[in-house]
Amino acid sequence: MDFRIADTFTDSLARLTGDEQKSVKTTAFDLQMNPANPGMSFHKLDKARDKNFWSVRVNADIRLIVHKTAGSLLLCYVDHHDKAYAWAERRKLETHPVTGAAQLVQIQPRPFALRKLWRRFGLTSSQRQDAGHGQASPSIDRPSKSSTTAHRSAGI
């Protein structure tokens, strides 16, 4: 089985405390050594857009989000329980149509789904306005033309 680590995983890992990182690294190592270990607590994410997303329990609160197929296991993200599940609900793994590279794509939520998330995390209307979301649905983060041009000229 191929074992891979996404950039989104390493970025999210860096935001955790030192003790949390240690626990996550131990679980990730155990997964790499034997993903079929009965001690691994896999949970299929029913609300995720990608049906191959699973949660792996690190401790009482921390969850690893993995993309699991018959031939591969991709570490995608790690965070506290609710935040990790919310992350997985908004993403799916796709193949880039030109390069064939795997990419994690964020799905734009519908306005009613946004309101549900705002209530879930207790955001007031003024906090939504401060975040630039207001009552309209937010757009997916996309680079501006100037930043795209800068990346191309930098060889990225």
C-alpha positions as a Markdown table, in Angstrom:
| # | Residue | x | y | z |
|---|---|---|---|---|
| 1 | Met | 0.0 | 0.0 | 0.0 |
| 2 | Asp | 1.3 | 3.4 | -0.9 |
| 3 | Phe | 1.6 | 5.8 | 2.0 |
| 4 | Arg | 1.6 | 9.5 | 1.2 |
| 5 | Ile | 1.5 | 12.8 | 3.1 |
| 6 | Ala | -0.2 | 15.9 | 1.7 |
| 7 | Asp | 1.1 | 19.5 | 2.2 |
| 8 | Thr | -2.2 | 20.3 | 3.9 |
| 9 | Phe | -1.4 | 17.7 | 6.5 |
| 10 | Thr | 2.1 | 19.1 | 7.3 |
| 11 | Asp | 0.6 | 22.7 | 7.4 |
| 12 | Ser | -2.1 | 21.6 | 9.8 |
| 13 | Leu | 0.3 | 19.6 | 12.0 |
| 14 | Ala | 2.5 | 22.7 | 12.5 |
| 15 | Arg | -0.5 | 24.6 | 14.1 |
| 16 | Leu | -0.9 | 22.0 | 16.9 |
| 17 | Thr | 0.9 | 22.1 | 20.2 |
| 18 | Gly | 4.2 | 20.2 | 20.7 |
| 19 | Asp | 2.5 | 17.4 | 22.7 |
| 20 | Glu | -0.3 | 17.1 | 20.1 |
| 21 | Gln | 2.2 | 16.9 | 17.3 |
| 22 | Lys | 4.1 | 14.1 | 19.1 |
| 23 | Ser | 0.8 | 12.1 | 19.4 |
| 24 | Val | 0.0 | 12.7 | 15.8 |
| 25 | Lys | 3.4 | 11.7 | 14.6 |
| 26 | Thr | 3.2 | 8.5 | 16.6 |
| 27 | Thr | -0.2 | 7.6 | 15.1 |
| 28 | Ala | 1.0 | 8.5 | 11.6 |
| 29 | Phe | 4.1 | 6.2 | 12.1 |
| 30 | Asp | 1.8 | 3.4 | 13.3 |
| 31 | Leu | -0.4 | 3.9 | 10.3 |
| 32 | Gln | 2.6 | 3.7 | 7.9 |
| 33 | Met | 3.8 | 0.5 | 9.6 |
| 34 | Asn | 0.5 | -1.3 | 9.6 |
| 35 | Pro | -2.7 | 0.5 | 8.4 |
| 36 | Ala | -4.7 | -2.6 | 9.0 |
| 37 | Asn | -3.8 | -2.7 | 12.7 |
| 38 | Pro | -7.0 | -3.4 | 14.6 |
| 39 | Gly | -5.9 | -0.8 | 17.2 |
| 40 | Met | -6.3 | 2.0 | 14.6 |
| 41 | Ser | -9.7 | 3.6 | 15.1 |
| 42 | Phe | -10.9 | 4.4 | 11.5 |
| 43 | His | -14.3 | 6.1 | 11.1 |
| 44 | Lys | -15.9 | 6.6 | 7.7 |
| 45 | Leu | -16.9 | 10.3 | 7.3 |
| 46 | Asp | -20.5 | 10.1 | 6.1 |
| 47 | Lys | -20.9 | 13.9 | 5.5 |
| 48 | Ala | -17.7 | 14.2 | 3.5 |
| 49 | Arg | -18.1 | 15.0 | -0.2 |
| 50 | Asp | -15.3 | 12.5 | -1.0 |
| 51 | Lys | -16.4 | 9.0 | 0.1 |
| 52 | Asn | -12.8 | 7.9 | 0.6 |
| 53 | Phe | -12.3 | 10.3 | 3.5 |
| 54 | Trp | -11.8 | 8.6 | 6.9 |
| 55 | Ser | -11.0 | 9.8 | 10.3 |
| 56 | Val | -8.4 | 8.2 | 12.5 |
| 57 | Arg | -8.4 | 8.8 | 16.2 |
| 58 | Val | -5.2 | 10.2 | 17.7 |
| 59 | Asn | -6.5 | 10.9 | 21.2 |
| 60 | Ala | -9.8 | 12.0 | 22.8 |
| 61 | Asp | -9.9 | 15.2 | 20.7 |
| 62 | Ile | -7.4 | 15.0 | 17.8 |
| 63 | Arg | -8.4 | 13.4 | 14.5 |
| 64 | Leu | -6.3 | 12.6 | 11.4 |
| 65 | Ile | -8.2 | 12.9 | 8.1 |
| 66 | Val | -7.0 | 10.3 | 5.6 |
| 67 | His | -8.0 | 9.5 | 2.0 |
| 68 | Lys | -8.1 | 5.7 | 2.0 |
| 69 | Thr | -8.4 | 3.5 | -1.1 |
| 70 | Ala | -7.5 | -0.2 | -1.7 |
| 71 | Gly | -4.0 | 0.8 | -2.9 |
| 72 | Ser | -3.1 | 4.0 | -1.0 |
| 73 | Leu | -3.4 | 6.0 | 2.2 |
| 74 | Leu | -3.0 | 9.7 | 2.0 |
| 75 | Leu | -2.6 | 11.8 | 5.2 |
| 76 | Cys | -4.6 | 14.9 | 4.4 |
| 77 | Tyr | -5.3 | 17.0 | 7.5 |
| 78 | Val | -5.1 | 16.9 | 11.3 |
| 79 | Asp | -7.0 | 19.1 | 13.9 |
| 80 | His | -9.3 | 19.0 | 16.8 |
| 81 | His | -12.4 | 16.8 | 16.2 |
| 82 | Asp | -15.0 | 19.3 | 15.0 |
| 83 | Lys | -12.6 | 21.3 | 12.9 |
| 84 | Ala | -11.1 | 18.2 | 11.3 |
| 85 | Tyr | -14.5 | 16.9 | 10.3 |
| 86 | Ala | -15.6 | 20.3 | 9.0 |
| 87 | Trp | -12.4 | 20.4 | 6.9 |
| 88 | Ala | -13.2 | 17.1 | 5.3 |
| 89 | Glu | -16.8 | 18.0 | 4.6 |
| 90 | Arg | -15.6 | 20.9 | 2.4 |
| 91 | Arg | -13.1 | 19.0 | 0.3 |
| 92 | Lys | -12.5 | 16.2 | -2.1 |
| 93 | Leu | -9.5 | 14.7 | -3.9 |
| 94 | Glu | -9.5 | 15.1 | -7.7 |
| 95 | Thr | -7.1 | 14.4 | -10.5 |
| 96 | His | -5.9 | 17.6 | -12.3 |
| 97 | Pro | -7.3 | 17.4 | -15.9 |
| 98 | Val | -4.0 | 18.4 | -17.5 |
| 99 | Thr | -1.2 | 17.3 | -15.3 |
| 100 | Gly | -2.8 | 14.2 | -13.8 |
| 101 | Ala | -1.6 | 15.3 | -10.3 |
| 102 | Ala | -3.8 | 14.7 | -7.3 |
| 103 | Gln | -5.2 | 17.8 | -5.8 |
| 104 | Leu | -7.4 | 18.5 | -2.8 |
| 105 | Val | -10.2 | 20.8 | -3.9 |
| 106 | Gln | -12.4 | 22.9 | -1.6 |
| 107 | Ile | -16.1 | 22.7 | -2.4 |
| 108 | Gln | -17.9 | 26.0 | -2.2 |
| 109 | Pro | -20.7 | 25.7 | 0.4 |
| 110 | Arg | -24.3 | 26.6 | -0.4 |
| 111 | Pro | -25.7 | 29.6 | 1.5 |
| 112 | Phe | -27.9 | 27.5 | 3.8 |
| 113 | Ala | -24.9 | 25.3 | 4.6 |
| 114 | Leu | -22.9 | 28.4 | 5.6 |
| 115 | Arg | -25.6 | 29.5 | 8.0 |
| 116 | Lys | -25.6 | 26.1 | 9.6 |
| 117 | Leu | -21.8 | 26.3 | 10.0 |
| 118 | Trp | -22.0 | 29.9 | 11.4 |
| 119 | Arg | -24.5 | 28.7 | 14.0 |
| 120 | Arg | -22.4 | 25.6 | 14.8 |
| 121 | Phe | -19.4 | 27.8 | 15.6 |
| 122 | Gly | -21.4 | 30.5 | 17.2 |
| 123 | Leu | -20.5 | 33.3 | 14.8 |
| 124 | Thr | -22.6 | 36.5 | 15.0 |
| 125 | Ser | -23.6 | 38.5 | 12.0 |
| 126 | Ser | -21.0 | 41.2 | 12.8 |
| 127 | Gln | -18.3 | 38.5 | 13.0 |
| 128 | Arg | -19.4 | 37.2 | 9.6 |
| 129 | Gln | -19.2 | 40.7 | 8.2 |
| 130 | Asp | -15.7 | 41.1 | 9.6 |
| 131 | Ala | -14.7 | 37.9 | 7.9 |
| 132 | Gly | -16.0 | 39.3 | 4.6 |
| 133 | His | -18.8 | 36.8 | 4.3 |
| 134 | Gly | -21.9 | 38.8 | 5.1 |
| 135 | Gln | -25.1 | 37.2 | 3.9 |
| 136 | Ala | -23.7 | 36.2 | 0.5 |
| 137 | Ser | -21.8 | 32.9 | 0.0 |
| 138 | Pro | -18.0 | 33.3 | -0.1 |
| 139 | Ser | -16.0 | 32.4 | -3.2 |
| 140 | Ile | -13.4 | 29.8 | -3.3 |
| 141 | Asp | -9.9 | 31.1 | -2.6 |
| 142 | Arg | -8.3 | 31.6 | -6.0 |
| 143 | Pro | -5.1 | 33.4 | -6.8 |
| 144 | Ser | -5.5 | 36.8 | -8.4 |
| 145 | Lys | -4.2 | 37.3 | -12.0 |
| 146 | Ser | -1.3 | 39.3 | -10.6 |
| 147 | Ser | -0.3 | 36.5 | -8.2 |
| 148 | Thr | -0.7 | 33.9 | -10.9 |
| 149 | Thr | 1.5 | 35.8 | -13.2 |
| 150 | Ala | 4.1 | 36.2 | -10.3 |
| 151 | His | 4.0 | 32.5 | -9.7 |
| 152 | Arg | 4.5 | 31.7 | -13.4 |
| 153 | Ser | 7.4 | 34.1 | -13.7 |
| 154 | Ala | 8.9 | 32.6 | -10.5 |
| 155 | Gly | 8.8 | 29.2 | -12.1 |
| 156 | Ile | 6.2 | 27.8 | -9.7 |
